[in-house]
């Protein structure tokens, strides 16, 4: 169940990074940076990292090249803790 959640969040975050890059190129409205970071911390960090790399988007901003990998570490830690406390039932 947790892996499904992380997969959905990663796909959603990846799509948001793609949409934001497309909108940036077209000089249109943008997705808030806080939204992209929040989605990463809520389980979408892997999708965020892939989106940053694939779309070459937000790779120069410290809040992203530090924040999204930090979110991935937090995502992994959360999965380990959930498994440790609830996975042995």
VEXDOKOL-669881 format. One record per atom (N, C-alpha, C): atom name; x, y, z; residue number from 1. Coordinates in Angstrom, 2 decimals, m for minus. Layout:
// residues N
+------+---------+---------+---------+-----+
! atom !      c1 !      c2 !      c3 ! seq !
+------+---------+---------+---------+-----+
!   CA !       X !       Y !       Z ! NUM !
...
+------+---------+---------+---------+-----+
// end
This chain:
// residues 89
+------+---------+---------+---------+-----+
! atom !      c1 !      c2 !      c3 ! seq !
+------+---------+---------+---------+-----+
!    N !    0.82 !   m1.20 !    0.00 !   1 !
!   CA !    0.00 !    0.00 !    0.00 !   1 !
!    C !    0.87 !    1.27 !    0.00 !   1 !
!    N !    1.93 !    1.23 !    0.79 !   2 !
!   CA !    2.84 !    2.38 !    0.86 !   2 !
!    C !    3.53 !    2.61 !   m0.48 !   2 !
!    N !    3.94 !    1.53 !   m1.12 !   3 !
!   CA !    4.62 !    1.65 !   m2.41 !   3 !
!    C !    3.69 !    2.21 !   m3.48 !   3 !
!    N !    2.42 !    1.86 !   m3.42 !   4 !
!   CA !    1.45 !    2.42 !   m4.36 !   4 !
!    C !    1.32 !    3.92 !   m4.14 !   4 !
!    N !    1.22 !    4.32 !   m2.87 !   5 !
!   CA !    1.14 !    5.74 !   m2.52 !   5 !
!    C !    2.36 !    6.49 !   m3.05 !   5 !
!    N !    3.55 !    5.95 !   m2.78 !   6 !
!   CA !    4.78 !    6.61 !   m3.24 !   6 !
!    C !    4.84 !    6.68 !   m4.77 !   6 !
!    N !    4.38 !    5.63 !   m5.41 !   7 !
!   CA !    4.35 !    5.63 !   m6.88 !   7 !
!    C !    3.44 !    6.70 !   m7.43 !   7 !
!    N !    2.25 !    6.80 !   m6.87 !   8 !
!   CA !    1.28 !    7.82 !   m7.32 !   8 !
!    C !    1.83 !    9.23 !   m7.06 !   8 !
!    N !    2.40 !    9.43 !   m5.89 !   9 !
!   CA !    2.95 !   10.75 !   m5.55 !   9 !
!    C !    4.14 !   11.09 !   m6.45 !   9 !
!    N !    4.96 !   10.11 !   m6.75 !  10 !
!   CA !    6.11 !   10.35 !   m7.62 !  10 !
!    C !    5.67 !   10.70 !   m9.04 !  10 !
!    N !    4.69 !    9.99 !   m9.53 !  11 !
!   CA !    4.17 !   10.30 !  m10.87 !  11 !
!    C !    3.56 !   11.69 !  m10.90 !  11 !
!    N !    2.78 !   12.02 !   m9.87 !  12 !
!   CA !    2.15 !   13.35 !   m9.81 !  12 !
!    C !    3.21 !   14.45 !   m9.73 !  12 !
!    N !    4.25 !   14.24 !   m8.94 !  13 !
!   CA !    5.30 !   15.24 !   m8.80 !  13 !
!    C !    6.08 !   15.39 !  m10.10 !  13 !
!    N !    6.38 !   14.27 !  m10.73 !  14 !
!   CA !    7.06 !   14.29 !  m12.03 !  14 !
!    C !    6.24 !   15.10 !  m13.04 !  14 !
!    N !    4.95 !   14.86 !  m13.10 !  15 !
!   CA !    4.07 !   15.58 !  m14.03 !  15 !
!    C !    4.06 !   17.07 !  m13.70 !  15 !
!    N !    4.01 !   17.42 !  m12.42 !  16 !
!   CA !    4.02 !   18.83 !  m12.04 !  16 !
!    C !    5.31 !   19.52 !  m12.47 !  16 !
!    N !    6.45 !   18.85 !  m12.31 !  17 !
!   CA !    7.70 !   19.43 !  m12.77 !  17 !
!    C !    7.67 !   19.64 !  m14.29 !  17 !
!    N !    7.11 !   18.68 !  m15.01 !  18 !
!   CA !    6.99 !   18.81 !  m16.46 !  18 !
!    C !    6.09 !   19.95 !  m16.88 !  18 !
!    N !    4.96 !   20.07 !  m16.23 !  19 !
!   CA !    4.03 !   21.16 !  m16.52 !  19 !
!    C !    4.68 !   22.50 !  m16.22 !  19 !
!    N !    5.36 !   22.59 !  m15.08 !  20 !
!   CA !    5.99 !   23.85 !  m14.71 !  20 !
!    C !    7.07 !   24.24 !  m15.71 !  20 !
!    N !    7.85 !   23.28 !  m16.18 !  21 !
!   CA !    8.87 !   23.58 !  m17.18 !  21 !
!    C !    8.24 !   24.06 !  m18.48 !  21 !
!    N !    7.18 !   23.39 !  m18.91 !  22 !
!   CA !    6.49 !   23.79 !  m20.13 !  22 !
!    C !    5.93 !   25.20 !  m20.00 !  22 !
!    N !    5.34 !   25.50 !  m18.86 !  23 !
!   CA !    4.78 !   26.84 !  m18.63 !  23 !
!    C !    5.88 !   27.89 !  m18.55 !  23 !
!    N !    7.04 !   27.51 !  m17.99 !  24 !
!   CA !    8.15 !   28.47 !  m17.90 !  24 !
!    C !    8.65 !   28.83 !  m19.29 !  24 !
!    N !    8.75 !   27.85 !  m20.17 !  25 !
!   CA !    9.20 !   28.11 !  m21.53 !  25 !
!    C !    8.21 !   29.03 !  m22.26 !  25 !
!    N !    6.92 !   28.82 !  m22.01 !  26 !
!   CA !    5.88 !   29.61 !  m22.68 !  26 !
!    C !    5.58 !   30.93 !  m21.96 !  26 !
!    N !    6.31 !   31.23 !  m20.88 !  27 !
!   CA !    6.10 !   32.45 !  m20.10 !  27 !
!    C !    4.65 !   32.57 !  m19.60 !  27 !
!    N !    4.12 !   31.45 !  m19.13 !  28 !
!   CA !    2.76 !   31.42 !  m18.59 !  28 !
!    C !    2.80 !   31.27 !  m17.07 !  28 !
!    N !    1.61 !   31.10 !  m16.47 !  29 !
!   CA !    1.53 !   30.93 !  m15.03 !  29 !
!    C !    2.42 !   29.76 !  m14.63 !  29 !
!    N !    2.88 !   29.80 !  m13.38 !  30 !
!   CA !    3.79 !   28.77 !  m12.92 !  30 !
!    C !    3.22 !   28.09 !  m11.68 !  30 !
!    N !    3.65 !   26.87 !  m11.47 !  31 !
!   CA !    3.32 !   26.16 !  m10.24 !  31 !
!    C !    4.23 !   26.72 !   m9.15 !  31 !
!    N !    3.67 !   26.97 !   m7.98 !  32 !
!   CA !    4.46 !   27.54 !   m6.89 !  32 !
!    C !    5.59 !   26.59 !   m6.50 !  32 !
!    N !    6.75 !   27.17 !   m6.23 !  33 !
!   CA !    7.89 !   26.35 !   m5.80 !  33 !
!    C !    7.55 !   25.57 !   m4.54 !  33 !
!    N !    6.80 !   26.20 !   m3.65 !  34 !
!   CA !    6.41 !   25.52 !   m2.41 !  34 !
!    C !    5.60 !   24.27 !   m2.70 !  34 !
!    N !    4.79 !   24.30 !   m3.74 !  35 !
!   CA !    3.99 !   23.13 !   m4.11 !  35 !
!    C !    4.88 !   22.00 !   m4.58 !  35 !
!    N !    5.88 !   22.33 !   m5.40 !  36 !
!   CA !    6.79 !   21.30 !   m5.90 !  36 !
!    C !    7.60 !   20.67 !   m4.75 !  36 !
!    N !    8.07 !   21.49 !   m3.84 !  37 !
!   CA !    8.82 !   20.99 !   m2.68 !  37 !
!    C !    7.91 !   20.17 !   m1.78 !  37 !
!    N !    6.70 !   20.66 !   m1.52 !  38 !
!   CA !    5.76 !   19.94 !   m0.66 !  38 !
!    C !    5.42 !   18.58 !   m1.24 !  38 !
!    N !    5.16 !   18.53 !   m2.53 !  39 !
!   CA !    4.86 !   17.24 !   m3.17 !  39 !
!    C !    6.03 !   16.28 !   m3.02 !  39 !
!    N !    7.24 !   16.79 !   m3.10 !  40 !
!   CA !    8.42 !   15.95 !   m2.92 !  40 !
!    C !    8.46 !   15.39 !   m1.50 !  40 !
!    N !    8.21 !   16.23 !   m0.51 !  41 !
!   CA !    8.24 !   15.77 !    0.88 !  41 !
!    C !    7.06 !   14.86 !    1.23 !  41 !
!    N !    5.97 !   14.97 !    0.50 !  42 !
!   CA !    4.81 !   14.12 !    0.78 !  42 !
!    C !    4.88 !   12.77 !    0.07 !  42 !
!    N !    6.03 !   12.46 !   m0.48 !  43 !
!   CA !    6.20 !   11.13 !   m1.07 !  43 !
!    C !    6.61 !   11.13 !   m2.53 !  43 !
!    N !    6.71 !   12.28 !   m3.15 !  44 !
!   CA !    7.00 !   12.33 !   m4.57 !  44 !
!    C !    8.43 !   12.70 !   m4.92 !  44 !
!    N !    9.35 !   12.52 !   m3.98 !  45 !
!   CA !   10.73 !   12.96 !   m4.21 !  45 !
!    C !   11.40 !   12.25 !   m5.38 !  45 !
!    N !   11.16 !   10.97 !   m5.52 !  46 !
!   CA !   11.79 !   10.24 !   m6.64 !  46 !
!    C !   11.32 !   10.82 !   m7.97 !  46 !
!    N !   10.03 !   11.07 !   m8.10 !  47 !
!   CA !    9.50 !   11.70 !   m9.31 !  47 !
!    C !   10.04 !   13.11 !   m9.50 !  47 !
!    N !   10.23 !   13.81 !   m8.39 !  48 !
!   CA !   10.80 !   15.16 !   m8.47 !  48 !
!    C !   12.23 !   15.15 !   m8.98 !  48 !
!    N !   13.03 !   14.21 !   m8.48 !  49 !
!   CA !   14.42 !   14.10 !   m8.93 !  49 !
!    C !   14.48 !   13.73 !  m10.41 !  49 !
!    N !   13.66 !   12.77 !  m10.80 !  50 !
!   CA !   13.63 !   12.37 !  m12.21 !  50 !
!    C !   13.15 !   13.53 !  m13.08 !  50 !
!    N !   12.13 !   14.25 !  m12.62 !  51 !
!   CA !   11.63 !   15.40 !  m13.37 !  51 !
!    C !   12.66 !   16.52 !  m13.48 !  51 !
!    N !   13.37 !   16.79 !  m12.39 !  52 !
!   CA !   14.42 !   17.81 !  m12.44 !  52 !
!    C !   15.48 !   17.43 !  m13.46 !  52 !
!    N !   15.87 !   16.17 !  m13.47 !  53 !
!   CA !   16.92 !   15.71 !  m14.39 !  53 !
!    C !   16.43 !   15.68 !  m15.83 !  53 !
!    N !   15.29 !   15.06 !  m16.06 !  54 !
!   CA !   14.78 !   14.88 !  m17.41 !  54 !
!    C !   14.41 !   16.21 !  m18.07 !  54 !
!    N !   13.74 !   17.07 !  m17.32 !  55 !
!   CA !   13.29 !   18.35 !  m17.88 !  55 !
!    C !   14.33 !   19.46 !  m17.72 !  55 !
!    N !   15.43 !   19.16 !  m17.02 !  56 !
!   CA !   16.45 !   20.16 !  m16.71 !  56 !
!    C !   15.80 !   21.40 !  m16.11 !  56 !
!    N !   15.07 !   21.15 !  m15.05 !  57 !
!   CA !   14.24 !   22.19 !  m14.44 !  57 !
!    C !   14.54 !   22.31 !  m12.96 !  57 !
!    N !   14.77 !   23.53 !  m12.52 !  58 !
!   CA !   15.02 !   23.86 !  m11.12 !  58 !
!    C !   16.33 !   23.25 !  m10.61 !  58 !
!    N !   17.24 !   22.93 !  m11.50 !  59 !
!   CA !   18.47 !   22.25 !  m11.09 !  59 !
!    C !   19.51 !   23.21 !  m10.52 !  59 !
!    N !   19.35 !   24.49 !  m10.71 !  60 !
!   CA !   20.31 !   25.47 !  m10.21 !  60 !
!    C !   19.86 !   26.15 !   m8.92 !  60 !
!    N !   18.65 !   25.87 !   m8.51 !  61 !
!   CA !   18.13 !   26.52 !   m7.30 !  61 !
!    C !   18.44 !   25.65 !   m6.09 !  61 !
!    N !   19.16 !   26.20 !   m5.11 !  62 !
!   CA !   19.55 !   25.40 !   m3.93 !  62 !
!    C !   18.36 !   24.75 !   m3.22 !  62 !
!    N !   17.23 !   25.45 !   m3.16 !  63 !
!   CA !   16.09 !   24.85 !   m2.46 !  63 !
!    C !   15.62 !   23.57 !   m3.15 !  63 !
!    N !   15.97 !   23.41 !   m4.44 !  64 !
!   CA !   15.60 !   22.21 !   m5.17 !  64 !
!    C !   16.73 !   21.19 !   m5.22 !  64 !
!    N !   17.96 !   21.61 !   m5.56 !  65 !
!   CA !   19.01 !   20.61 !   m5.65 !  65 !
!    C !   19.47 !   20.11 !   m4.29 !  65 !
!    N !   19.06 !   20.79 !   m3.23 !  66 !
!   CA !   19.27 !   20.28 !   m1.87 !  66 !
!    C !   17.96 !   19.72 !   m1.32 !  66 !
!    N !   16.88 !   20.45 !   m1.50 !  67 !
!   CA !   15.60 !   20.09 !   m0.90 !  67 !
!    C !   14.98 !   18.80 !   m1.41 !  67 !
!    N !   15.01 !   18.57 !   m2.71 !  68 !
!   CA !   14.36 !   17.37 !   m3.25 !  68 !
!    C !   15.13 !   16.10 !   m2.87 !  68 !
!    N !   16.47 !   16.08 !   m2.96 !  69 !
!   CA !   17.17 !   14.89 !   m2.45 !  69 !
!    C !   16.97 !   14.69 !   m0.94 !  69 !
!    N !   16.88 !   15.79 !   m0.19 !  70 !
!   CA !   16.58 !   15.68 !    1.24 !  70 !
!    C !   15.20 !   15.08 !    1.44 !  70 !
!    N !   14.26 !   15.46 !    0.60 !  71 !
!   CA !   12.92 !   14.89 !    0.67 !  71 !
!    C !   12.96 !   13.39 !    0.37 !  71 !
!    N !   13.81 !   12.97 !   m0.57 !  72 !
!   CA !   13.95 !   11.55 !   m0.88 !  72 !
!    C !   14.48 !   10.79 !    0.33 !  72 !
!    N !   15.45 !   11.36 !    1.02 !  73 !
!   CA !   15.96 !   10.73 !    2.24 !  73 !
!    C !   14.85 !   10.62 !    3.27 !  73 !
!    N !   14.05 !   11.65 !    3.43 !  74 !
!   CA !   12.92 !   11.62 !    4.37 !  74 !
!    C !   11.88 !   10.59 !    3.94 !  74 !
!    N !   11.62 !   10.48 !    2.64 !  75 !
!   CA !   10.67 !    9.48 !    2.13 !  75 !
!    C !   11.16 !    8.08 !    2.47 !  75 !
!    N !   12.44 !    7.82 !    2.23 !  76 !
!   CA !   13.01 !    6.50 !    2.52 !  76 !
!    C !   12.96 !    6.22 !    4.01 !  76 !
!    N !   13.32 !    7.20 !    4.82 !  77 !
!   CA !   13.28 !    7.04 !    6.28 !  77 !
!    C !   11.86 !    6.74 !    6.76 !  77 !
!    N !   10.89 !    7.42 !    6.18 !  78 !
!   CA !    9.49 !    7.18 !    6.57 !  78 !
!    C !    9.07 !    5.75 !    6.23 !  78 !
!    N !    9.45 !    5.27 !    5.06 !  79 !
!   CA !    9.11 !    3.90 !    4.67 !  79 !
!    C !    9.76 !    2.90 !    5.62 !  79 !
!    N !   11.02 !    3.13 !    5.96 !  80 !
!   CA !   11.73 !    2.23 !    6.88 !  80 !
!    C !   11.06 !    2.24 !    8.24 !  80 !
!    N !   10.72 !    3.41 !    8.75 !  81 !
!   CA !   10.06 !    3.50 !   10.06 !  81 !
!    C !    8.68 !    2.85 !   10.04 !  81 !
!    N !    7.93 !    3.08 !    8.99 !  82 !
!   CA !    6.60 !    2.46 !    8.89 !  82 !
!    C !    6.73 !    0.95 !    8.85 !  82 !
!    N !    7.68 !    0.46 !    8.07 !  83 !
!   CA !    7.90 !   m0.98 !    8.00 !  83 !
!    C !    8.34 !   m1.52 !    9.35 !  83 !
!    N !    9.25 !   m0.82 !   10.01 !  84 !
!   CA !    9.76 !   m1.26 !   11.30 !  84 !
!    C !    8.66 !   m1.33 !   12.35 !  84 !
!    N !    7.82 !   m0.31 !   12.41 !  85 !
!   CA !    6.79 !   m0.26 !   13.45 !  85 !
!    C !    5.50 !   m0.99 !   13.08 !  85 !
!    N !    5.17 !   m1.05 !   11.81 !  86 !
!   CA !    3.89 !   m1.64 !   11.43 !  86 !
!    C !    4.01 !   m2.85 !   10.50 !  86 !
!    N !    5.14 !   m3.04 !    9.89 !  87 !
!   CA !    5.31 !   m4.09 !    8.90 !  87 !
!    C !    5.46 !   m5.48 !    9.47 !  87 !
!    N !    5.72 !   m5.61 !   10.75 !  88 !
!   CA !    5.96 !   m6.91 !   11.36 !  88 !
!    C !    4.69 !   m7.53 !   11.94 !  88 !
!    N !    3.56 !   m6.96 !   11.62 !  89 !
!   CA !    2.30 !   m7.48 !   12.18 !  89 !
!    C !    1.85 !   m8.71 !   11.48 !  89 !
+------+---------+---------+---------+-----+
// end
